[in-house]
Amino acid sequence: MYNDKQLIVLMAGKGTRLYPLTLTTPKCLLSIKQKPAIYNMIVPLINKGLRDITFVVNNENKSILENFMSNSFSNLDINFNYVIQKDFKGPGEALRLTKKYINKKVILLLGDTIVSYPSDYSNSFIAVQKVKKDDKQKYCIVESDNDKLITKLVNKPVEVIDSNLAAIGLYYFNNYELLKEVLSKKITKETGEIELSDYFLRYMEKETMHVKEVYDWQDIGSLENYRNSINNSFNCRNFNSLYLDELTVLHKKSTYEKIKSEINWFKEINNTDYDKLTPKFYHNNIFENEYAIEYYDYLTLNEYFTFYPLYSFNKEYIFENLFKKLNSIYLKNKIYSLSFKDFMNEMLISKTKRRLNDWDRKDLIESETIIINNKKYFGVNKLLKKLQTRIDKICEDSINYISIIHGDPAFSNILFSPRSMIYKLIDPRGNFCIDTMYGDYRYDIAKLRHCYHGRYDEIINDLFNVTNNKNKIELDFYKQNDYETYDKILKKNKININDIEIIEGLFFLSMIPLHSESKEHQLAFFAQGIKMLNNQLEEGFYDVD
């Protein structure tokens, strides 16, 4: 689809306008939408087939970026090029340095720009957005005619200009040979930087460029803009909304009934051990669909484990410390209740069957066999029948595993500070068939495992490829998986991973209809669930220490 295009990203700047954030971290690796900014820039195009990316970097960030990319996309054949800009003579000069790597149509992006890419690349264009009159002098202002052909570019105008369309850092050149020709003629200036517009004007002498108005755009180039982007990019489902008030307290509103269960959970854990692992809770009793918590400016475990190239021994240390805290709570707060046998059956079997009935892929659900990456597996119905005795035993054993639980300790719900090893858990489930802080804590453990073993976070962040033809599925992830690093910690704590994997596999099947916004996510969940449950047939057992 995009194999005739290449991406060039200009990120050689020192990020001084973002100090102190960029004193130790390149700005392209700062977090936006619970992932490093660079992922927002390149993954949408990688997912569409683009495999040629050139970065213009500086001496300090080159090795960091190379290590980051090799870790993130180790399973993909992507051509990464790194061009060092030693003399900072402006973005125009940075683009000129890429000339020898240009051999396809060019998508050009500034390294402090987050934008939703357009789908139409039939014409060369400059992406624009309307800006306020008082902000025009900050941008390159673009004038165009009624056919959206660009007639004039004025960089940071001081004179009066009618247009309020500002170039926002995304450009496309359909004629790459002309672009190379233009860049071959070096521009020199006695004063001032060499701007992109200096080369664009030469390009437009021989080929027209259009304006392409975009609406989803964030500039993270300054501390003020980065903060505004953070405040406007909290990840949540479409029935929820999050915002920070002036005192930096995080408010959550929801039209979903589940929020009442969350409020009850926070109230119930007050003065328990779990209270120490959650942010301070604020609730205005007037509003049943809203609560607030103390805001922690930490990254999530999802970000650390999914995106950043951590050594295995650091991942093990972080996860072991987390599990030690959680397991201590589970063991210290055990209760014994026969009623949870039925609750566990409802959570694992009844809910899964009910949700699968809501999925529109009856062909896959009813297929006797599923072929995943050329390996044959039993289908859903046969699996559930073969594992029924095992599942019944898991439910029967619930009486031995009832304690205070979070209900959804996915890595994206665990905030973490590596400086102090502080963990804060947010977005609890608060319901285990009834509103309660109690539940089978194997449910929590399976939620943890579905992130690192089931690769839930990689799926949600579109770091995979999946195709489907009848009952055949091909599922490939962008990088290697090191789930054994985490599994050995569970084994050391005498956790029966066989039972956990059954619960985990059922999770993936039950999540499918909740992600109707992405057919690819649904297929990946289905494939992961099928593989796990097949692995738990007798011949596929893990060794239990």
LINMO-V89952 format. One record per residue. N is the residue number from 1. RES is the residue in one letter. PHI is phi in radians with two decimals (999 if undefined). Layout:
n->N res->RES phi->PHI
n->N res->RES phi->PHI
This chain:
n->1 res->M phi->999
n->2 res->Y phi->-2.02
n->3 res->N phi->-1.29
n->4 res->D phi->-1.69
n->5 res->K phi->-2.20
n->6 res->Q phi->-2.30
n->7 res->L phi->-1.95
n->8 res->I phi->-2.06
n->9 res->V phi->-2.08
n->10 res->L phi->-1.64
n->11 res->M phi->-2.52
n->12 res->A phi->-1.50
n->13 res->G phi->-1.11
n->14 res->K phi->-1.41
n->15 res->G phi->1.23
n->16 res->T phi->-1.10
n->17 res->R phi->-1.25
n->18 res->L phi->-1.86
n->19 res->Y phi->-1.00
n->20 res->P phi->-1.60
n->21 res->L phi->-1.05
n->22 res->T phi->-1.74
n->23 res->L phi->-1.15
n->24 res->T phi->-2.15
n->25 res->T phi->-2.24
n->26 res->P phi->-1.02
n->27 res->K phi->-1.11
n->28 res->C phi->-1.23
n->29 res->L phi->-1.81
n->30 res->L phi->-1.18
n->31 res->S phi->-1.41
n->32 res->I phi->-2.40
n->33 res->K phi->1.01
n->34 res->Q phi->1.01
n->35 res->K phi->-2.83
n->36 res->P phi->-1.02
n->37 res->A phi->-0.95
n->38 res->I phi->-1.06
n->39 res->Y phi->-1.14
n->40 res->N phi->-1.09
n->41 res->M phi->-1.41
n->42 res->I phi->-1.89
n->43 res->V phi->-1.11
n->44 res->P phi->-0.98
n->45 res->L phi->-1.40
n->46 res->I phi->-1.06
n->47 res->N phi->-1.12
n->48 res->K phi->-1.69
n->49 res->G phi->1.87
n->50 res->L phi->-1.21
n->51 res->R phi->-2.32
n->52 res->D phi->-2.37
n->53 res->I phi->-2.31
n->54 res->T phi->-2.05
n->55 res->F phi->-1.89
n->56 res->V phi->-1.68
n->57 res->V phi->-2.23
n->58 res->N phi->-1.93
n->59 res->N phi->-1.06
n->60 res->E phi->-1.32
n->61 res->N phi->-1.70
n->62 res->K phi->-1.07
n->63 res->S phi->-1.17
n->64 res->I phi->-1.10
n->65 res->L phi->-1.20
n->66 res->E phi->-1.05
n->67 res->N phi->-1.09
n->68 res->F phi->-1.09
n->69 res->M phi->-1.20
n->70 res->S phi->-1.14
n->71 res->N phi->-1.30
n->72 res->S phi->-1.32
n->73 res->F phi->-2.28
n->74 res->S phi->-1.13
n->75 res->N phi->-1.64
n->76 res->L phi->-1.93
n->77 res->D phi->-1.61
n->78 res->I phi->-1.91
n->79 res->N phi->-1.54
n->80 res->F phi->-1.69
n->81 res->N phi->-2.07
n->82 res->Y phi->-2.21
n->83 res->V phi->-1.96
n->84 res->I phi->-1.57
n->85 res->Q phi->-1.73
n->86 res->K phi->-1.47
n->87 res->D phi->-1.80
n->88 res->F phi->-1.51
n->89 res->K phi->-1.79
n->90 res->G phi->1.98
n->91 res->P phi->-1.14
n->92 res->G phi->-1.11
n->93 res->E phi->-1.17
n->94 res->A phi->-1.05
n->95 res->L phi->-1.12
n->96 res->R phi->-1.06
n->97 res->L phi->-1.16
n->98 res->T phi->-1.56
n->99 res->K phi->-0.92
n->100 res->K phi->-1.24
n->101 res->Y phi->-1.65
n->102 res->I phi->-1.43
n->103 res->N phi->-2.51
n->104 res->K phi->-2.54
n->105 res->K phi->-1.05
n->106 res->V phi->-1.93
n->107 res->I phi->-1.74
n->108 res->L phi->-1.93
n->109 res->L phi->-2.36
n->110 res->L phi->-1.38
n->111 res->G phi->-1.28
n->112 res->D phi->-2.05
n->113 res->T phi->-2.01
n->114 res->I phi->-1.95
n->115 res->V phi->-2.60
n->116 res->S phi->-1.43
n->117 res->Y phi->-1.23
n->118 res->P phi->-1.25
n->119 res->S phi->-1.74
n->120 res->D phi->-1.77
n->121 res->Y phi->-2.15
n->122 res->S phi->-1.36
n->123 res->N phi->-2.33
n->124 res->S phi->-1.10
n->125 res->F phi->-2.63
n->126 res->I phi->-2.06
n->127 res->A phi->-1.33
n->128 res->V phi->-2.34
n->129 res->Q phi->-2.51
n->130 res->K phi->-1.23
n->131 res->V phi->-2.17
n->132 res->K phi->-1.25
n->133 res->K phi->-0.98
n->134 res->D phi->-1.30
n->135 res->D phi->-1.74
n->136 res->K phi->-1.02
n->137 res->Q phi->-1.21
n->138 res->K phi->-1.53
n->139 res->Y phi->-2.22
n->140 res->C phi->-1.50
n->141 res->I phi->-1.63
n->142 res->V phi->-1.99
n->143 res->E phi->-1.86
n->144 res->S phi->-2.52
n->145 res->D phi->-1.62
n->146 res->N phi->-1.15
n->147 res->D phi->-1.62
n->148 res->K phi->1.16
n->149 res->L phi->-1.45
n->150 res->I phi->-1.26
n->151 res->T phi->-1.94
n->152 res->K phi->-2.80
n->153 res->L phi->-2.17
n->154 res->V phi->-2.26
n->155 res->N phi->-1.46
n->156 res->K phi->0.83
n->157 res->P phi->-1.12
n->158 res->V phi->-1.82
n->159 res->E phi->-1.51
n->160 res->V phi->-1.22
n->161 res->I phi->-2.41
n->162 res->D phi->-1.23
n->163 res->S phi->-1.16
n->164 res->N phi->-2.11
n->165 res->L phi->-1.62
n->166 res->A phi->-1.88
n->167 res->A phi->-1.18
n->168 res->I phi->-1.95
n->169 res->G phi->1.85
n->170 res->L phi->-2.18
n->171 res->Y phi->-2.46
n->172 res->Y phi->-2.43
n->173 res->F phi->-2.13
n->174 res->N phi->-1.29
n->175 res->N phi->-1.82
n->176 res->Y phi->-1.24
n->177 res->E phi->-1.17
n->178 res->L phi->-1.15
n->179 res->L phi->-1.05
n->180 res->K phi->-1.10
n->181 res->E phi->-1.08
n->182 res->V phi->-1.12
n->183 res->L phi->-1.27
n->184 res->S phi->-1.23
n->185 res->K phi->-1.79
n->186 res->K phi->-1.12
n->187 res->I phi->-1.71
n->188 res->T phi->-2.08
n->189 res->K phi->-2.34
n->190 res->E phi->-1.28
n->191 res->T phi->-2.38
n->192 res->G phi->1.47
n->193 res->E phi->-1.39
n->194 res->I phi->-1.48
n->195 res->E phi->-1.59
n->196 res->L phi->-1.04
n->197 res->S phi->-1.07
n->198 res->D phi->-1.08
n->199 res->Y phi->-1.43
n->200 res->F phi->-1.06
n->201 res->L phi->-1.09
n->202 res->R phi->-1.18
n->203 res->Y phi->-1.06
n->204 res->M phi->-1.30
n->205 res->E phi->-1.16
n->206 res->K phi->-2.05
n->207 res->E phi->-2.54
n->208 res->T phi->-1.29
n->209 res->M phi->-2.19
n->210 res->H phi->-1.84
n->211 res->V phi->-1.56
n->212 res->K phi->-2.21
n->213 res->E phi->-1.35
n->214 res->V phi->-2.08
n->215 res->Y phi->-2.11
n->216 res->D phi->-1.73
n->217 res->W phi->-2.46
n->218 res->Q phi->-2.33
n->219 res->D phi->-1.84
n->220 res->I phi->-1.90
n->221 res->G phi->-1.37
n->222 res->S phi->-2.26
n->223 res->L phi->-1.06
n->224 res->E phi->-1.12
n->225 res->N phi->-1.16
n->226 res->Y phi->-1.12
n->227 res->R phi->-1.08
n->228 res->N phi->-1.09
n->229 res->S phi->-1.13
n->230 res->I phi->-1.06
n->231 res->N phi->-1.14
n->232 res->N phi->-1.88
n->233 res->S phi->-2.35
n->234 res->F phi->-1.23
n->235 res->N phi->-1.37
n->236 res->C phi->-2.82
n->237 res->R phi->-1.25
n->238 res->N phi->-1.19
n->239 res->F phi->-1.63
n->240 res->N phi->-2.02
n->241 res->S phi->-2.49
n->242 res->L phi->-2.22
n->243 res->Y phi->-2.69
n->244 res->L phi->-1.68
n->245 res->D phi->-1.52
n->246 res->E phi->-1.19
n->247 res->L phi->-1.69
n->248 res->T phi->1.08
n->249 res->V phi->-1.79
n->250 res->L phi->-1.57
n->251 res->H phi->-1.82
n->252 res->K phi->-2.14
n->253 res->K phi->-2.04
n->254 res->S phi->-2.70
n->255 res->T phi->-1.66
n->256 res->Y phi->-1.63
n->257 res->E phi->-1.03
n->258 res->K phi->-1.00
n->259 res->I phi->-1.10
n->260 res->K phi->-1.16
n->261 res->S phi->-1.16
n->262 res->E phi->-1.12
n->263 res->I phi->-1.07
n->264 res->N phi->-1.08
n->265 res->W phi->-1.10
n->266 res->F phi->-1.04
n->267 res->K phi->-1.16
n->268 res->E phi->-1.25
n->269 res->I phi->-1.43
n->270 res->N phi->-0.96
n->271 res->N phi->1.23
n->272 res->T phi->-1.83
n->273 res->D phi->-1.06
n->274 res->Y phi->-1.19
n->275 res->D phi->-1.03
n->276 res->K phi->-1.34
n->277 res->L phi->-1.77
n->278 res->T phi->-2.18
n->279 res->P phi->-1.13
n->280 res->K phi->-1.03
n->281 res->F phi->-1.80
n->282 res->Y phi->-2.18
n->283 res->H phi->-2.48
n->284 res->N phi->-1.67
n->285 res->N phi->-1.08
n->286 res->I phi->-1.20
n->287 res->F phi->-1.90
n->288 res->E phi->-1.36
n->289 res->N phi->-1.85
n->290 res->E phi->-2.60
n->291 res->Y phi->-2.59
n->292 res->A phi->-2.39
n->293 res->I phi->-2.36
n->294 res->E phi->-1.03
n->295 res->Y phi->-1.60
n->296 res->Y phi->-1.98
n->297 res->D phi->-1.50
n->298 res->Y phi->-1.89
n->299 res->L phi->-1.33
n->300 res->T phi->-1.60
n->301 res->L phi->-1.08
n->302 res->N phi->-0.98
n->303 res->E phi->-1.15
n->304 res->Y phi->-1.12
n->305 res->F phi->-1.47
n->306 res->T phi->-1.55
n->307 res->F phi->-1.89
n->308 res->Y phi->-1.55
n->309 res->P phi->-1.39
n->310 res->L phi->-1.41
n->311 res->Y phi->-1.20
n->312 res->S phi->-1.02
n->313 res->F phi->-1.20
n->314 res->N phi->-1.32
n->315 res->K phi->-1.05
n->316 res->E phi->-1.09
n->317 res->Y phi->-1.10
n->318 res->I phi->-1.12
n->319 res->F phi->-1.20
n->320 res->E phi->-1.12
n->321 res->N phi->-1.11
n->322 res->L phi->-1.10
n->323 res->F phi->-1.15
n->324 res->K phi->-1.06
n->325 res->K phi->-1.16
n->326 res->L phi->-1.14
n->327 res->N phi->-1.11
n->328 res->S phi->-1.07
n->329 res->I phi->-1.15
n->330 res->Y phi->-1.01
n->331 res->L phi->-1.28
n->332 res->K phi->-1.32
n->333 res->N phi->-1.98
n->334 res->K phi->-1.13
n->335 res->I phi->-2.27
n->336 res->Y phi->-2.15
n->337 res->S phi->-2.59
n->338 res->L phi->-1.17
n->339 res->S phi->-1.10
n->340 res->F phi->-1.27
n->341 res->K phi->-1.05
n->342 res->D phi->-1.20
n->343 res->F phi->-1.10
n->344 res->M phi->-1.14
n->345 res->N phi->-1.09
n->346 res->E phi->-1.13
n->347 res->M phi->-1.19
n->348 res->L phi->-1.58
n->349 res->I phi->-1.76
n->350 res->S phi->-1.04
n->351 res->K phi->-1.15
n->352 res->T phi->-1.10
n->353 res->K phi->-1.11
n->354 res->R phi->-1.10
n->355 res->R phi->-1.25
n->356 res->L phi->-1.07
n->357 res->N phi->-1.14
n->358 res->D phi->-1.54
n->359 res->W phi->-1.49
n->360 res->D phi->-1.46
n->361 res->R phi->-1.74
n->362 res->K phi->-1.09
n->363 res->D phi->-1.09
n->364 res->L phi->-1.31
n->365 res->I phi->-1.11
n->366 res->E phi->-1.60
n->367 res->S phi->-1.21
n->368 res->E phi->-1.20
n->369 res->T phi->-2.31
n->370 res->I phi->-2.19
n->371 res->I phi->-1.81
n->372 res->I phi->-2.09
n->373 res->N phi->0.89
n->374 res->N phi->1.20
n->375 res->K phi->-2.02
n->376 res->K phi->-1.53
n->377 res->Y phi->-2.27
n->378 res->F phi->-1.16
n->379 res->G phi->-1.38
n->380 res->V phi->-0.99
n->381 res->N phi->-1.09
n->382 res->K phi->-1.18
n->383 res->L phi->-1.06
n->384 res->L phi->-1.09
n->385 res->K phi->-1.19
n->386 res->K phi->-1.18
n->387 res->L phi->-1.71
n->388 res->Q phi->-1.00
n->389 res->T phi->-1.10
n->390 res->R phi->-1.11
n->391 res->I phi->-1.15
n->392 res->D phi->-1.03
n->393 res->K phi->-1.17
n->394 res->I phi->-1.05
n->395 res->C phi->-1.16
n->396 res->E phi->-1.06
n->397 res->D phi->-1.37
n->398 res->S phi->-0.97
n->399 res->I phi->-0.99
n->400 res->N phi->-1.62
n->401 res->Y phi->-2.28
n->402 res->I phi->-1.58
n->403 res->S phi->-2.75
n->404 res->I phi->-1.22
n->405 res->I phi->-2.27
n->406 res->H phi->-1.50
n->407 res->G phi->1.70
n->408 res->D phi->-2.65
n->409 res->P phi->-1.41
n->410 res->A phi->-1.13
n->411 res->F phi->-1.01
n->412 res->S phi->-1.25
n->413 res->N phi->-1.82
n->414 res->I phi->-2.11
n->415 res->L phi->-1.44
n->416 res->F phi->-2.54
n->417 res->S phi->-1.98
n->418 res->P phi->-1.21
n->419 res->R phi->-1.17
n->420 res->S phi->-2.12
n->421 res->M phi->0.98
n->422 res->I phi->-1.64
n->423 res->Y phi->-2.07
n->424 res->K phi->-2.30
n->425 res->L phi->-1.73
n->426 res->I phi->-2.13
n->427 res->D phi->0.87
n->428 res->P phi->-1.21
n->429 res->R phi->-1.30
n->430 res->G phi->1.25
n->431 res->N phi->-2.60
n->432 res->F phi->-2.22
n->433 res->C phi->1.35
n->434 res->I phi->-2.25
n->435 res->D phi->-1.21
n->436 res->T phi->-2.86
n->437 res->M phi->-1.50
n->438 res->Y phi->-1.70
n->439 res->G phi->-3.13
n->440 res->D phi->-1.33
n->441 res->Y phi->-1.25
n->442 res->R phi->-1.14
n->443 res->Y phi->-1.08
n->444 res->D phi->-1.08
n->445 res->I phi->-1.11
n->446 res->A phi->-1.13
n->447 res->K phi->-1.14
n->448 res->L phi->-1.09
n->449 res->R phi->-1.20
n->450 res->H phi->-1.21
n->451 res->C phi->-1.42
n->452 res->Y phi->-1.59
n->453 res->H phi->-1.58
n->454 res->G phi->-1.34
n->455 res->R phi->1.14
n->456 res->Y phi->-0.97
n->457 res->D phi->-1.15
n->458 res->E phi->-1.19
n->459 res->I phi->-1.16
n->460 res->I phi->-1.05
n->461 res->N phi->-1.65
n->462 res->D phi->1.06
n->463 res->L phi->-1.74
n->464 res->F phi->-2.80
n->465 res->N phi->-2.16
n->466 res->V phi->-2.46
n->467 res->T phi->-2.31
n->468 res->N phi->-2.51
n->469 res->N phi->-2.39
n->470 res->K phi->1.00
n->471 res->N phi->-1.69
n->472 res->K phi->-1.88
n->473 res->I phi->-2.21
n->474 res->E phi->-1.95
n->475 res->L phi->-2.28
n->476 res->D phi->-2.31
n->477 res->F phi->-1.76
n->478 res->Y phi->-1.29
n->479 res->K phi->-2.54
n->480 res->Q phi->-1.24
n->481 res->N phi->-2.00
n->482 res->D phi->-2.07
n->483 res->Y phi->-1.10
n->484 res->E phi->-1.05
n->485 res->T phi->-0.98
n->486 res->Y phi->-1.52
n->487 res->D phi->-1.04
n->488 res->K phi->-1.16
n->489 res->I phi->-1.25
n->490 res->L phi->-1.11
n->491 res->K phi->-1.08
n->492 res->K phi->-1.10
n->493 res->N phi->-1.68
n->494 res->K phi->1.10
n->495 res->I phi->-1.47
n->496 res->N phi->-1.37
n->497 res->I phi->-1.18
n->498 res->N phi->-1.07
n->499 res->D phi->-1.14
n->500 res->I phi->-1.07
n->501 res->E phi->-1.20
n->502 res->I phi->-1.11
n->503 res->I phi->-1.06
n->504 res->E phi->-1.06
n->505 res->G phi->-1.07
n->506 res->L phi->-1.16
n->507 res->F phi->-0.94
n->508 res->F phi->-1.09
n->509 res->L phi->-1.18
n->510 res->S phi->-1.29
n->511 res->M phi->-1.37
n->512 res->I phi->-0.91
n->513 res->P phi->-1.21
n->514 res->L phi->-1.35
n->515 res->H phi->-2.12
n->516 res->S phi->-1.18
n->517 res->E phi->-1.22
n->518 res->S phi->-2.48
n->519 res->K phi->-1.09
n->520 res->E phi->-1.17
n->521 res->H phi->-1.05
n->522 res->Q phi->-1.08
n->523 res->L phi->-1.10
n->524 res->A phi->-1.14
n->525 res->F phi->-1.03
n->526 res->F phi->-1.06
n->527 res->A phi->-1.08
n->528 res->Q phi->-1.13
n->529 res->G phi->-1.11
n->530 res->I phi->-1.08
n->531 res->K phi->-1.11
n->532 res->M phi->-1.14
n->533 res->L phi->-1.19
n->534 res->N phi->-1.12
n->535 res->N phi->-1.10
n->536 res->Q phi->-1.67
n->537 res->L phi->-1.20
n->538 res->E phi->-0.90
n->539 res->E phi->-1.31
n->540 res->G phi->-1.91
n->541 res->F phi->-1.07
n->542 res->Y phi->-1.30
n->543 res->D phi->-1.22
n->544 res->V phi->-1.77
n->545 res->D phi->-1.19
